[in-house]
Amino acid sequence: MKNNYRALVINPWITDFKLYDEWMHPVGLYFLISLLKHNNWDVEYINCIERDNKLKPKKYNTGDFNYQIIEKPPVYNTIKRKYKRYGIDKNELIEKLKKLNKPDIVFVGTGMSYWVQGCIETCNIIRKIFPDTKMIIGGIAASLIPEYLEKYIPEAIIYTGTLSEKINKFITYKNLNFNNWNPSFIDAFSLIKHHYHGPVLTSLGCPFKCSYCASSKLQDKYYKRPLNIILNEIGYCIEKYNASDFAFYDDALLFNAENHFIPLIDTISSTFSGIRLHTPNGLHIKWLDSKILYKMRESGFTTIRFGYETGNDRFLKDIDSKTNKKQLTEKITLAVSAGFDKKNIGVYIMAGLPDQGVNDVLDEISFISSLNVMAKPVFLSPVPGTILGNIYEKMFPELSKNPFFQNDTFFITRLHGWNEDTVESIRQKAKKNNEMLL
């Protein structure tokens, strides 16, 4: 029997200089919907960054978002690029909200800390439509910059801490039943009319604490999800949305692979045909071997990304790296032998490490390009509470006060020897070298 609670769950707008749908899904909100439905709540879901069906899908059903150009926050006045609010039109959001019955609670998710303006604008509109409804904000930014959200959305409850802490707080708050709850994305999928692709999450958390990553702050425990639930989620996406592309969201996909990842992809191979699997998150190079790569290719893996960051000995300590150029070269050779197309193999290179210069990154791109695979430069975004975030906070106190300062497009230009022109030289070199593979 349904209870008297009615919830509205919202994935807010994103504000940034760039955004592309490379298999994006708000999986945290999917878990929330699952918990609410487990307790027989009535749930409505609005995705403010829903892709427009009129925009033609691109490679492997990735694609562009609609956007509106908006005024930049003052800190970005030195950046020449246009600042945008990505997602559905403001009037469309208002109409969607007005059509709903008044909810008892509105839940708003958050992503990157520097996307916070999109969240604030979303909440302002919600408040106009439902002025007296309780609002709860959770997610990445809520955990990393709660004071900022409390300042600009003072009427909301900000849920901080790790995922397990948030769940325990919420269960206490509304006396929700946590017993026999097996979180599944299917509860959220049932509320969504169309998807271009599907998410695959085999584990939560990460057993490592890399200097630039906030995973351990957001999820304190590492555990595997049941294989049968994962397979059901894939099957549901195929049946309902005719999805053919699936992206893995794990932070450490290959950890203890023999007991989890390999059995999963063996079952995928025997159960599903004609699907493409992708790993937008960088894979741990040290765990890749011929057996795993052949099984991955056999089960449908198409796009793979290597978490390389840097092979320069000067910076290895900054990223807790356990790899090197020789090992990367060997693993790329194995991947090609397993049948992966070189133009679908990408290697992440980090730019913005302490004392790292433009030429250091250009040299990394040249090395990756010499292996005939795609170089993927990533500009550092200092995450509050991480080792590198703390290092840079001492140099730039603004990082702890202003989340806009954490934006990867902006922050790199504050470092010695870096500006928009040098950043663009990195992008153009990688683009030119990568185009030679296409």
C-alpha positions as CSV (number, residue, x, y, z in Angstrom):
1,M,0.0,0.0,0.0
2,K,1.3,3.5,-0.8
3,N,1.9,6.0,2.0
4,N,1.1,9.6,2.0
5,Y,4.5,10.9,0.9
6,R,5.0,12.4,-2.6
7,A,8.6,13.2,-3.7
8,L,10.0,15.2,-6.5
9,V,13.6,14.3,-7.5
10,I,15.4,16.8,-9.7
11,N,18.7,16.6,-11.6
12,P,19.5,20.4,-11.8
13,W,21.0,22.5,-14.6
14,I,24.7,22.5,-15.2
15,T,26.5,25.8,-15.7
16,D,30.0,25.7,-17.3
17,F,32.0,26.7,-20.3
18,K,31.6,23.2,-21.8
19,L,29.5,20.1,-21.4
20,Y,29.1,17.0,-23.5
21,D,27.0,13.9,-22.9
22,E,29.6,11.2,-22.9
23,W,27.2,8.6,-21.3
24,M,26.2,10.9,-18.4
25,H,23.8,9.6,-15.7
26,P,23.0,10.9,-12.2
27,V,23.4,7.5,-10.6
28,G,23.2,8.9,-7.1
29,L,19.7,10.1,-7.8
30,Y,18.8,6.7,-9.3
31,F,19.7,5.1,-5.9
32,L,17.6,7.7,-4.1
33,I,14.6,6.9,-6.3
34,S,15.1,3.2,-5.6
35,L,15.1,3.9,-1.8
36,L,11.9,6.0,-2.0
37,K,10.1,3.5,-4.1
38,H,11.2,0.7,-1.8
39,N,9.2,2.6,0.8
40,N,6.2,3.0,-1.4
41,W,6.6,6.7,-2.0
42,D,5.1,8.4,-5.0
43,V,8.0,9.7,-7.0
44,E,8.3,12.2,-9.9
45,Y,11.6,12.8,-11.7
46,I,12.8,15.8,-13.7
47,N,16.1,15.8,-15.5
48,C,17.0,19.4,-16.2
49,I,19.9,18.3,-18.5
50,E,17.8,16.0,-20.5
51,R,19.1,15.8,-24.1
52,D,16.8,17.2,-26.8
53,N,15.6,14.4,-29.1
54,K,15.9,16.9,-32.0
55,L,19.7,16.9,-31.7
56,K,21.2,14.1,-33.7
57,P,23.2,11.6,-31.6
58,K,26.9,11.4,-32.2
59,K,29.4,8.6,-31.9
60,Y,28.1,5.7,-29.9
61,N,25.0,7.7,-28.9
62,T,26.9,10.4,-27.1
63,G,25.8,14.0,-28.0
64,D,25.3,17.7,-27.3
65,F,23.0,19.4,-24.9
66,N,20.9,22.4,-25.6
67,Y,22.2,25.5,-23.8
68,Q,21.5,29.2,-23.1
69,I,24.4,31.7,-22.9
70,I,24.3,33.4,-19.5
71,E,26.3,36.0,-17.6
72,K,29.6,34.8,-16.3
73,P,30.4,34.9,-12.6
74,P,32.7,37.8,-12.0
75,V,35.7,35.5,-11.3
76,Y,35.6,34.4,-14.9
77,N,35.8,37.8,-16.5
78,T,39.3,37.0,-17.8
79,I,38.1,33.9,-19.6
80,K,37.2,34.6,-23.2
81,R,34.9,31.6,-23.7
82,K,31.1,31.9,-23.4
83,Y,29.4,30.7,-20.1
84,K,26.3,28.5,-20.5
85,R,23.4,27.0,-18.7
86,Y,23.0,23.5,-20.2
87,G,19.8,21.6,-20.4
88,I,16.1,22.2,-20.9
89,D,14.8,25.8,-21.4
90,K,13.7,27.7,-18.3
91,N,10.1,27.9,-19.4
92,E,10.1,24.1,-20.0
93,L,11.2,23.5,-16.5
94,I,8.5,25.8,-15.1
95,E,5.8,24.1,-17.2
96,K,6.9,20.7,-16.0
97,L,6.8,21.8,-12.4
98,K,3.4,23.4,-12.7
99,K,1.9,20.2,-14.1
100,L,2.8,18.3,-10.9
101,N,0.8,17.8,-7.8
102,K,2.5,19.6,-4.9
103,P,5.2,17.3,-3.5
104,D,5.9,16.8,0.2
105,I,9.7,17.0,-0.4
106,V,11.9,18.1,-3.3
107,F,15.2,16.3,-3.6
108,V,17.9,18.1,-5.7
109,G,21.1,16.4,-6.7
110,T,24.5,18.1,-7.3
111,G,27.5,17.4,-9.4
112,M,30.8,19.2,-9.7
113,S,31.3,22.0,-7.1
114,Y,31.8,24.6,-9.8
115,W,28.5,23.7,-11.4
116,V,26.8,25.1,-8.3
117,Q,25.2,28.1,-10.1
118,G,23.0,25.7,-12.1
119,C,21.8,24.1,-8.9
120,I,21.1,27.5,-7.3
121,E,19.1,28.6,-10.3
122,T,17.1,25.4,-10.4
123,C,16.3,25.7,-6.7
124,N,15.1,29.3,-7.1
125,I,12.6,28.2,-9.7
126,I,11.4,25.3,-7.6
127,R,10.9,27.7,-4.6
128,K,8.7,30.0,-6.7
129,I,6.5,27.1,-7.8
130,F,6.5,25.3,-4.4
131,P,7.3,28.0,-1.8
132,D,6.4,25.9,1.2
133,T,7.8,22.5,0.2
134,K,10.8,21.1,2.1
135,M,13.9,20.9,-0.1
136,I,16.8,18.5,0.5
137,I,20.1,18.9,-1.5
138,G,22.6,16.1,-1.7
139,G,25.3,14.8,-4.0
140,I,28.9,15.7,-4.7
141,A,28.8,19.5,-4.2
142,A,26.6,19.1,-1.2
143,S,29.4,17.1,0.5
144,L,32.3,19.2,-0.8
145,I,30.9,22.8,-0.4
146,P,28.0,22.6,2.0
147,E,28.6,26.1,3.5
148,Y,28.3,27.7,0.1
149,L,25.0,26.0,-0.6
150,E,23.7,26.9,2.8
151,K,24.5,30.5,2.1
152,Y,22.8,30.7,-1.3
153,I,20.0,28.3,-0.7
154,P,19.4,28.9,3.1
155,E,15.9,27.3,3.2
156,A,17.2,23.9,2.0
157,I,18.6,21.0,4.1
158,I,22.1,20.1,2.9
159,Y,22.9,16.5,3.2
160,T,26.7,16.1,3.7
161,G,29.0,13.2,4.3
162,T,29.5,9.9,2.6
163,L,26.8,8.0,0.8
164,S,26.2,5.6,3.7
165,E,26.0,8.6,6.2
166,K,23.5,10.4,4.0
167,I,21.3,7.3,3.8
168,N,21.4,6.8,7.5
169,K,20.5,10.4,8.1
170,F,17.7,10.2,5.7
171,I,16.3,7.0,7.1
172,T,16.3,8.6,10.6
173,Y,14.7,11.7,9.2
174,K,11.7,10.0,7.6
175,N,11.8,6.7,9.3
176,L,12.5,4.9,6.0
177,N,12.8,1.2,5.9
178,F,16.3,0.1,4.8
179,N,15.7,-3.6,5.3
180,N,15.8,-5.9,2.3
181,W,16.6,-2.9,0.0
182,N,18.6,-3.9,-3.0
183,P,19.3,-0.7,-4.9
184,S,18.5,-0.9,-8.6
185,F,18.5,1.7,-11.4
186,I,15.4,0.1,-12.8
187,D,13.1,2.1,-10.4
188,A,14.5,5.3,-12.0
189,F,14.5,3.9,-15.5
190,S,10.7,3.3,-15.1
191,L,10.2,7.1,-14.7
192,I,12.2,8.0,-17.8
193,K,10.7,7.9,-21.3
194,H,13.9,7.8,-23.3
195,H,17.6,7.1,-22.9
196,Y,20.3,7.1,-25.5
197,H,22.5,4.8,-23.4
198,G,22.7,3.1,-20.1
199,P,24.9,3.2,-17.0
200,V,26.7,0.2,-15.5
201,L,27.9,0.4,-12.0
202,T,29.5,-2.8,-10.6
203,S,30.9,-1.3,-7.3
204,L,30.6,1.7,-5.0
205,G,33.6,3.5,-3.6
206,C,37.3,3.0,-4.3
207,P,39.9,1.1,-2.3
208,F,42.5,3.8,-3.1
209,K,43.0,7.4,-2.1
210,C,44.5,9.2,-5.1
211,S,45.8,12.7,-4.4
212,Y,43.4,14.4,-6.8
213,C,40.3,12.3,-6.2
214,A,37.4,12.8,-3.7
215,S,36.0,9.3,-4.1
216,S,36.9,8.3,-0.5
217,K,35.2,11.5,0.8
218,L,32.0,10.7,-1.0
219,Q,31.9,7.0,-0.3
220,D,33.8,5.7,2.7
221,K,33.3,2.0,2.0
222,Y,34.1,-0.1,-1.1
223,Y,31.7,-2.9,-2.0
224,K,30.5,-4.8,-5.0
225,R,27.0,-4.8,-6.3
226,P,25.2,-8.1,-7.0
227,L,25.8,-9.3,-10.5
228,N,22.1,-10.3,-11.0
229,I,21.0,-6.7,-10.4
230,I,23.6,-5.3,-12.8
231,L,22.5,-7.7,-15.5
232,N,18.8,-6.9,-14.9
233,E,19.6,-3.2,-15.3
234,I,21.3,-3.8,-18.7
235,G,18.5,-6.0,-19.9
236,Y,15.9,-3.4,-18.9
237,C,17.6,-0.7,-20.8
238,I,17.9,-2.8,-23.9
239,E,14.2,-3.8,-23.7
240,K,12.7,-0.4,-22.8
241,Y,15.0,2.1,-24.6
242,N,16.5,-0.2,-27.3
243,A,19.9,1.0,-25.8
244,S,23.0,-0.4,-27.4
245,D,25.7,1.7,-25.6
246,F,26.5,1.2,-21.9
247,A,29.2,3.0,-19.9
248,F,30.9,1.7,-16.7
249,Y,30.9,4.1,-13.8
250,D,33.3,2.3,-11.4
251,D,36.3,4.1,-9.9
252,A,38.2,0.8,-9.7
253,L,36.5,-1.4,-12.2
254,L,39.3,-4.0,-12.4
255,F,40.0,-4.4,-8.7
256,N,39.8,-8.1,-7.7
257,A,38.6,-8.8,-11.3
258,E,38.7,-12.6,-11.0
259,N,35.9,-12.6,-8.5
260,H,33.7,-9.9,-9.9
261,F,34.5,-8.2,-13.2
262,I,35.4,-11.3,-15.2
263,P,32.3,-13.3,-14.1
264,L,30.2,-10.3,-15.0
265,I,31.6,-9.8,-18.6
266,D,31.5,-13.6,-19.1
267,T,27.8,-13.5,-18.4
268,I,27.3,-10.4,-20.6
269,S,29.0,-12.2,-23.4
270,S,26.6,-15.1,-23.1
271,T,23.4,-13.1,-22.4
272,F,23.5,-9.9,-24.6
273,S,24.6,-9.4,-28.2
274,G,25.1,-6.4,-30.3
275,I,25.8,-4.0,-27.4
276,R,28.8,-1.7,-27.0
277,L,30.5,-1.1,-23.7
278,H,32.6,1.9,-22.7
279,T,34.9,2.9,-19.9
280,P,35.0,6.7,-19.7
281,N,36.7,6.4,-16.3
282,G,40.4,5.6,-16.6
283,L,41.2,2.0,-16.1
284,H,44.0,1.0,-13.7
285,I,46.8,0.0,-16.2
286,K,48.6,-2.4,-13.8
287,W,45.5,-4.8,-13.7
288,L,45.1,-5.1,-17.4
289,D,46.4,-8.3,-19.0
290,S,45.8,-10.3,-22.1
291,K,43.0,-12.4,-20.5
292,I,41.0,-9.5,-19.3
293,L,41.5,-7.5,-22.5
294,Y,40.4,-10.4,-24.7
295,K,37.3,-11.0,-22.5
296,M,36.5,-7.3,-22.6
297,R,36.6,-7.2,-26.3
298,E,34.6,-10.4,-26.7
299,S,31.8,-9.1,-24.4
300,G,31.4,-5.9,-26.4
301,F,33.9,-3.3,-25.0
302,T,34.5,-0.7,-27.6
303,T,35.8,2.5,-25.9
304,I,38.5,2.1,-23.3
305,R,40.4,4.8,-21.4
306,F,43.7,4.3,-19.6
307,G,44.3,6.2,-16.3
308,Y,47.9,7.2,-17.1
309,E,48.0,10.9,-16.0
310,T,51.8,11.2,-16.4
311,G,54.9,9.2,-17.1
312,N,57.3,12.0,-16.0
313,D,59.2,10.9,-12.9
314,R,59.0,14.5,-11.5
315,F,55.2,14.3,-11.1
316,L,54.6,10.7,-10.2
317,K,54.5,11.4,-6.5
318,D,51.8,14.0,-7.0
319,I,49.3,11.4,-8.4
320,D,50.4,8.3,-6.5
321,S,51.1,6.7,-9.9
322,K,52.0,3.0,-10.1
323,T,52.6,3.0,-13.8
324,N,55.2,4.2,-16.3
325,K,55.7,4.7,-20.1
326,K,57.0,1.1,-20.6
327,Q,54.0,-0.4,-18.9
328,L,51.6,1.7,-20.8
329,T,53.2,0.8,-24.1
330,E,53.0,-2.9,-23.2
331,K,49.3,-2.7,-22.2
332,I,48.3,-0.7,-25.4
333,T,50.0,-3.5,-27.5
334,L,48.0,-6.1,-25.6
335,A,44.8,-4.1,-26.2
336,V,45.4,-3.8,-29.9
337,S,46.2,-7.6,-30.1
338,A,42.9,-8.2,-28.3
339,G,41.1,-6.4,-31.1
340,F,40.6,-2.9,-29.8
341,D,40.6,-0.2,-32.5
342,K,43.4,2.3,-31.7
343,K,41.0,5.3,-32.4
344,N,38.8,4.0,-29.5
345,I,41.8,3.7,-27.1
346,G,42.3,6.9,-25.1
347,V,45.0,7.8,-22.6
348,Y,44.3,10.5,-19.9
349,I,47.1,13.0,-19.4
350,M,46.9,15.4,-16.5
351,A,47.7,19.0,-16.9
352,G,48.1,21.4,-13.9
353,L,50.2,19.4,-11.5
354,P,52.5,21.4,-9.2
355,D,55.4,22.9,-11.2
356,Q,54.3,21.2,-14.4
357,G,54.9,23.3,-17.4
358,V,53.2,23.5,-20.8
359,N,56.1,21.7,-22.5
360,D,55.8,18.8,-20.0
361,V,52.3,18.2,-21.2
362,L,53.1,18.7,-24.9
363,D,55.8,16.0,-24.5
364,E,53.3,13.6,-22.9
365,I,50.9,14.2,-25.8
366,S,53.8,13.5,-28.3
367,F,54.6,10.2,-26.5
368,I,51.0,9.0,-26.4
369,S,50.6,10.0,-30.1
370,S,53.7,7.9,-30.9
371,L,51.8,4.9,-29.7
372,N,49.0,5.7,-32.3
373,V,46.3,6.0,-29.7
374,M,44.2,9.0,-28.6
375,A,45.8,11.5,-26.2
376,K,43.2,12.9,-23.7
377,P,44.5,15.9,-21.8
378,V,42.6,16.6,-18.5
379,F,43.1,20.0,-16.8
380,L,43.2,19.7,-13.1
381,S,40.3,20.8,-11.0
382,P,41.4,21.1,-7.3
383,V,38.9,19.1,-5.3
384,P,38.4,20.4,-1.7
385,G,39.8,18.0,0.9
386,T,42.0,16.1,-1.4
387,I,45.8,16.1,-1.1
388,L,46.3,18.2,-4.2
389,G,43.4,20.4,-3.3
390,N,45.0,21.2,0.0
391,I,48.4,21.9,-1.6
392,Y,46.8,24.4,-4.0
393,E,44.6,25.9,-1.3
394,K,47.7,27.2,0.4
395,M,48.7,28.9,-2.8
396,F,45.2,30.1,-3.7
397,P,43.0,30.7,-0.5
398,E,40.1,31.5,-2.9
399,L,39.7,27.8,-3.5
400,S,38.2,27.2,-0.1
401,K,35.8,30.2,-0.4
402,N,34.7,30.2,-4.0
403,P,33.7,27.0,-5.9
404,F,34.0,28.8,-9.2
405,F,37.7,29.0,-8.6
406,Q,37.8,25.2,-8.8
407,N,36.6,25.1,-12.4
408,D,39.2,23.2,-14.6
409,T,38.8,25.7,-17.5
410,F,39.6,28.6,-15.2
411,F,42.0,27.2,-12.5
412,I,44.7,26.1,-15.0
413,T,45.1,29.7,-16.2
414,R,46.0,30.8,-12.6
415,L,49.1,28.7,-12.6
416,H,52.6,30.0,-13.4
417,G,53.3,29.8,-17.1
418,W,49.7,29.0,-18.0
419,N,47.0,31.1,-19.7
420,E,44.2,30.6,-22.2
421,D,46.6,30.6,-25.1
422,T,48.9,27.9,-23.6
423,V,45.9,25.8,-22.6
424,E,44.6,26.1,-26.2
425,S,48.0,25.0,-27.5
426,I,47.5,21.8,-25.5
427,R,44.0,21.2,-26.8
428,Q,45.0,21.9,-30.4
429,K,48.1,19.6,-30.3
430,A,46.0,16.7,-28.9
431,K,43.2,17.4,-31.5
432,K,45.6,17.5,-34.4
433,N,47.4,14.3,-33.4
434,N,44.1,12.5,-32.7
435,E,42.6,13.5,-36.0
436,M,45.4,11.6,-37.7
437,L,44.0,8.4,-36.3
438,L,40.4,9.0,-37.5
